[in-house]
Amino acid sequence: MNNSYLIKDITIVNEYSQFEGSVFIENGRINKILPQGSALTYYEYRANIIDGKGKVLLPGIIDDQVHFREPGLTHKADIDTESKAAVIGGVTSYMEMPNTKPQTITNELLEQKYKLADGRSYANYSFYLGATNDNIEEVKNLAIDKNCGIKVFMGASTGNMLVDQDEALKKIFNYAPTIVAVHCEDEETIQNNLQKAKNEYGDEIPIKMHPEIRSSEACYLSSSKAKKLAERYNAHLHILHLSTEKELELLEKGEFPEKKSITAEACVHHLWFNELDYKEKETLIKWNPAIKKESDRVALLQAVLDDRIDVIATDHAPHTLEEKQNSYLKAPSGGPLIQHSLLMMLELYHRGLLSLEKIVQKMAHNPARLFRIWHRGYIKEGYWADLVIVDHNKETKVSKESLFYKAGWSPVENYSFKSNITHTFVNGILVAHNGEIVSQPAGMRLSFDR
């Protein structure tokens, strides 16, 4: 089978600009970028030809925060189903979280997770080591060229993954050999707010109380504490899923995340929904941290534009529909988003709120720069050919039948997006075409230039 491709006469979005040209893919990599008007006969003879007229070529999306639920929680999701959803949605690389069963809190368990993904993942992959109150030696011994980072839950989590001891936090920030990615919510504040809600509503707490229980104050107390620890110990802090306007005062503007000691991520749901959406979506949009006010959503989007927020990701975290349709106290937080994250941000482009260049910066370039991912995140000669073709003249209607998630539901079901993802390449292999998987798994373990 010929795995060389020539993507002809397409609009290429890369490194803060757009230009017309063609891209030749060979042996898994971007072999040649040809400006419009270049002679193509030599490449046409050697390659499968894709007509790119009227379409846009983007570097593959890199999602730095997902939960694929394997091992141990595979009734909700697994590497096969969720990586298929990823590539259908233009996500070619992901970094997966440690709160599985067993929790990924030792380097041995981390390597076992890589074995689970080997030969099964349709997208490229890396896995976080989870920090606990007592696994500092595992943190110290993390191989930084082979793993994306260390995850710290400074808010509620399962088992013993809530790091709530000050001495443990000090050691983690002091000895962490690479990025410390942190979930920031103050647990004491949350529990106090929850008790107040229980006193008022009993066990029938309405979903509208979620942003009051997991409040802006809870987020700020935790993220400001994390910032102080990072500054004290000269650690690289990456604050995950920011949800409040107030937390933005902790961040500095800057186009290049690799030059910052404190970086930040926004998730697509916090840029898309606001607290008024609880009335329709109810617990389907219950996330931690909570979706909050419209003013928070607008402020987060502005911080994306002015480079206080460095990365846009999903926190893709599936649960079954049966689990999500429980009452507020019983419904778990999280939901599936990775199949539509790029389309959601492209919708903001169509509304005039984000440029294509900014989307590519936050969803491809910056994750690669921040985590120092080797030869990915850009359309460059010699880089791995992780590429996405988008047609802005073709809609995508989200139906239950179109979903690749094992959980079988989406918070954007029945929405019609103005753009359509027609092709996704992973390591030079066409893995998804017009909403279908068209190859065997092509994902590779990510490597890092650290």
C-alpha positions, 0 to 999 in steps of 0.5 A: 500500500502506498502511504505517500500523499500529496495534499494539493492546493490547500490553505495551510495554517501554521506559525501564525500565518496562512498561505496556499500550497501543497504538502508531500508526505512520505515515510510518516513525515512531512517531506516537502512543503511546496508553495503555490505554483510549484511544479508538482509532477514529481510528487504526483507520480509518487503519491496518493493525491488529495485535492485540497481546493477550498479546504484548510490544513492544520497541524494535528491537535494535541490534547494535554488532558484526557481521561480514557478510563483504562485500566479498570474503568472500561465500562465508561471508555477505553483506549480503542474507542476514545482514540478513535473519537479523537482522530475523527475529531482531528486530535492526533496526540493526547496526554492521559490522566492517572486516576484509573484503577489501579491509579498510575502512581508508580513508574512501573504502573506507568509503563504498564499503561504504555503497554496497553496503548501500544498497537491499540491507540489511533492517536499518539499518546503519553501518560501522566504520573500521579502524585500522592502524599507519599510517592515522592521517590516515584516523582523524582525518578520519572523519565522526563524524555519519555513522559509528559508530566506529573499530575497533582490533584489539589482538589477532590479525587478518587482514592489517595490521589488528593494531595492535601498535606503541605509537606507533600506538596512542598516536596513535589514542587521542590523535586519534580523533574518536569511539568507539574500539572495541577487540578486546583480547587480548595477542598475545605471550601468545597466541603463547607459550601456543600454542607450549606447546600445540604442544610438548605436542600437536603439530598435534593441539591439542584444542579444550579448550585454546582458553581456555588459549591465548587466556587470561584473562591475554592479555585482561586485559593488553590491556584494561588497556593500552587503559584506560591509553591511553584515560585518558591521552589522554581517549579514549572506549574501548569494550571489545568482547566481554569474556570474563573475570571479571578484566577487570571490575575495569577497569569502573565501575558506571553506568546511563548509558553516555554519561557514561562514558569507558570502556564495555564490551560482552558477547556473547551466546555468553559469556553462554550457553556455558562451557568445558564446552560444547566437548565437544559443540560443539567448534570450532563455538563457537571464538571470539576471545576464547574462551569460558571458565569458568562462573565467568566467564560468571556474573560477566559476567552479574552485570556486565550486571545492575549496569551495569559492562557497558553493551551486549549484542551478538553478534560475529556472524561466519559461516564455512562449516561446512566451514571450522569442522569443521577441526582446532583449528589450522585452524578459524577463530574466529567463528560466526553468532548474530544470528538468535537473539541476542534469543531467547537473552537472552529465554531468560535472562529465562525462567530469571529471570536477566534482566528484560525491562527489562534486555534492552531497556536493554542491547540497544536503549537503551544502544547508541543512547545510547553511539553517540548514534544519532539517533532510534532505540533507544526507543519514543518519539513521533517516533522511527523505528519500529524495533519488535519484537513477541514472543510468550512463549507460542509456542516457536521451534524452531531447525532448519537449514531455519529459518536465514537465514544463508548459512553454513547452520548455528547453534551453537544448532541444535535448541534450542527457545526459549520465546519467538517473534519474530512481527513486526519493523518497520524504519523503519515497514515490516513486514519480517519476520512469523512467520519470513518476510521480507515486504517489500523491504529497508527499512534506512537508513544510521544517523546520529549526533547528535555 
